[in-house]
Amino acid sequence: MAWKIENLSKATPKLKNPILIEGLPGIGNVGKVAADFIISELNAKKLFSFTSYSMPNSVFVNEHNLVELPSIELYYTKLKNGNDLLLLAGDVQPTTEEASYEFCEKLLDIVQTLKCKEIVTLGGIGLQAIPKVPKVYCTGNSKKIIEKYKKGTVLNNKLYGVVGPIIGASGLLVGLSKKRKIEAIAMLAETLGHPMYLGIKGAKEILKILNKKLSLGIDLKELEKDIKDVEEEILKRTDELSKVSKKSKK
């Protein structure tokens, strides 16, 4: 299924050795939380939007009680120190295997024209309980990029046997970019493997690493507040469900 790509910028920005960070929805939405936070904190600008009939056949209801089609967008931001950033974020991922491959190839075409030579994809590893301090694992398409991000961080590259296949853009971008001689790494943080859980804790651990390695200069205090609010809400819901369950057994 064809992808419609719309250029949202008046002129193509001149970027300094940009690094692509991918954060589409997935387990615990860890990648999405991290990418959205960077976009917000660094005031990133929209560059391209991607739409296709292979996206989920649904719409979202926004805060104005109006419907919005799902979207995937590529942003950019220029940093004073180090590499500039390209950031992929969105509401959904392609729904079929073929569409996922097509989307990733189209995206790689674009980032190559922008002289991108490094990719970081973000995701989650589902656990049966909320981890107190989520571990962050990594894999990549070269030993060189793994060593680059591991040095001086808590990244663990002993991922074999911890997870199965890495599904969706987080995995495909790392695999497909190797053919184009673009180095890529996937960072996966532990989180609760429940469809309603938001993996803010895992996202925070990934953001700590990116903040250090890419000199992002972002403040994680706001995310700390979000973690507390989300966990309090989850504990409240769990307590309510527990009470309902006890009543039903009487």
N, C-alpha and C positions, 0 to 999 in steps of 0.2 A: 504494500500500500504506500502510495507516494506521500512524502513529507512536504508540507508547505513551510518554507522558512522566510520569515519577515525580518528585514533589517530595521531596527528601531533607532538607530543612530544616524544623525545627519551626515557624519563623516566617520570613516574607519579610524579608530584611534591608533596612534603610534605607541606601541607598548614595549617595555624593556624586558626582554627574555621572559615572557609571561608563563606562569605556571597555572594549569587548569586544576581547580578543585571541584569535584563532582559530589553533590549531596542530594540525590533524589530519594523519594520515599522507599523504605525497606523495613527490616526488622527493628522495631522500637522507634522507627523514624530517626535513628541516631544521625545519619548523614544529613538528612533534611534540616534537623534542628541546628546542627553545626554550620552548615552552609548559609541558612537563613540568618543566623546570628552574625556571621562575618559580613554578609551583605548589608545588614542593618547598621552594624557598628561602623563600617568603613564607607557607608553611603555609596555603595556601588551602583553603577548606572547600567540600565538595560541595553543590550547590544543586539541580540537576536531572539525571536520567539519561534517555537516549533509547534506545529499542529498537524494532526493526522487522524484519519478515520480509524486508525488502529489503536487510538487512545480509548480509555474506558468510556462506555456509552452512558455518561452521567453528567450532571451539572452540580455545582455547589451553590448553596444559598448563603449570601454574604450578610454582613452586619446591617445592611440596608434592606434586608429581606427581598433581595433581587437575585436572580440566578447568574452564575458565571460558568463559562466552559472551563474545563481543566486546562492548565497551561504548563509548558516547560520553557524556561528562559535562560539565556546566557547573559551574564553580567560581566562588567570589568571594573577594576579600580586600579589607580596608579599609586604606588607606594613610594615614599621618600627614600627608604632604605631597602636594598635588595630587589627582587624580582617583582614586576607587576603581576596582577592576578586576573584570571578568568574564572568565573564562578557559575557552575551549572546548578540550577535549582528549579523546583516545580512541584506541582500537586500530585503528579502521577508518573508512572513508567509505562512504556509501550506494553500492550497486553499479550502480544504473541512473540514467539522466538524470532521469526523472520523480521518483524517490525523492530525488535530490539537491535538486531544486527544492522538493519538499514539505518536506524537512528544513530547508532554509535559511529558508523562509517561516515555519515553526513556531518556529524559533529567533528570528527577527526579531520575531515576535509577543511572545515572552517578554522579550527585551531591551528592547523598547519600553515594556512595562509597568514595567520597572525604570528608566525614564528615561535609557536609553543613547542618546547622540547622536553617538557616534564608534566606528568599528570599525577594527581593525588585523588583517589576515590575513597569515599567514606561509607561505612555501613555498621551493622550490628551483629552480635552473636547472641542468640536467644538462650537464656537460662531459665530454670524453673523457679528461681527466687531473685529478688532484687539484690544485686551485689552491693556491698558496702562501699568498696572502692573498685570500680570496674577496671579490669585489665584491658590493655589495648594490644591487639595482635596485628601483625603485618605480613604481607607477601608482596611480591613484585615480579616484574619481567626481567630484572637483572639484580645481581648481588650488589652492584655498585650503589643503586638507589636505596636499597634496604639498609646498607651500612651508613649511607648519608643521613637517613632519618633516625636510625637507631642510636647513633653516637650522641651521648649525653642526655638520652631520654629513657623512658620506661618501656619503650616499644619492645614487644616480644615477637620474634620471627619464627618461633616453634609452632607453626599453625597446622602442620600436617597431623591429621587425626583429631584436631579440635573442631574443625568444621568440615562440612561436605562441600559440594560445588558452590562457588560464589555466583549467585544468579543475578541477572539484570545488568544494568550499566556499570555497576561497581566492579563486576568481574570482567565483562566484555571489553571495556575500555582499556583495562590493563593488558588483556590478551591481544587485542587487535592492534594496539599501538606499537607493539614490538615489531611488527612487519614494517612499520613506518619509521623505525629507529627513534621512537619517542620513549624515553624511560618513564615507567609508571609504577606506582605503589598503591596498594589497597590497605587502608587502616580500618580495622574492625574492633569495635568496643563491646564489651559484655553488657548485656541489658536483660530485663525481664522479657521472656518470649511470649508476651500476651498481646493480642492485636489492639487492645485499647490502651496499652501502656506507652507513655512518651519517654524515650530514653535520654532524658536531659543529663543525667549523671554521666552516661557513656560519652555523650557529645562533649561534655565539659573536659573529660580526660583527653579526648582527641584535640580539642581546641588548645589545651595547655601545650601539647606537642607542636602544633602548627604555629602557635604564638611564639614559641621559642625558636623553632627552626626557620621560620619565614619572617621573623621580626614584624608581626602584624600590628603590635601595639594596641591590642584590644583589651578592654576591661571585663573580666568575667564575674564581677560582683552581681550584676543584674541576673546572670544565669544562676547564681547561688540562690537568689530569692525565688526564682522559678522552680528550682529543684525542691525547695522547702514546701512551696505551695502545692506542687503536684503530688508529693509524697503524703502530705497531710490529707489531701483530697482522697487519695487511694486508700489510706488507712481508715478514713471515715466511711468510705464505701464498703470496705471489707468488714468493718465492725457492724454496719447496718445489715449487710447480707448475712453475717453470722447470726445476728439476732433474729432475722426472718427465718433462717434455717432451723434455729433452736425452737422457735414457736411452732413451726410446721411438724416437728418431731413429737411434740407433746400430744 
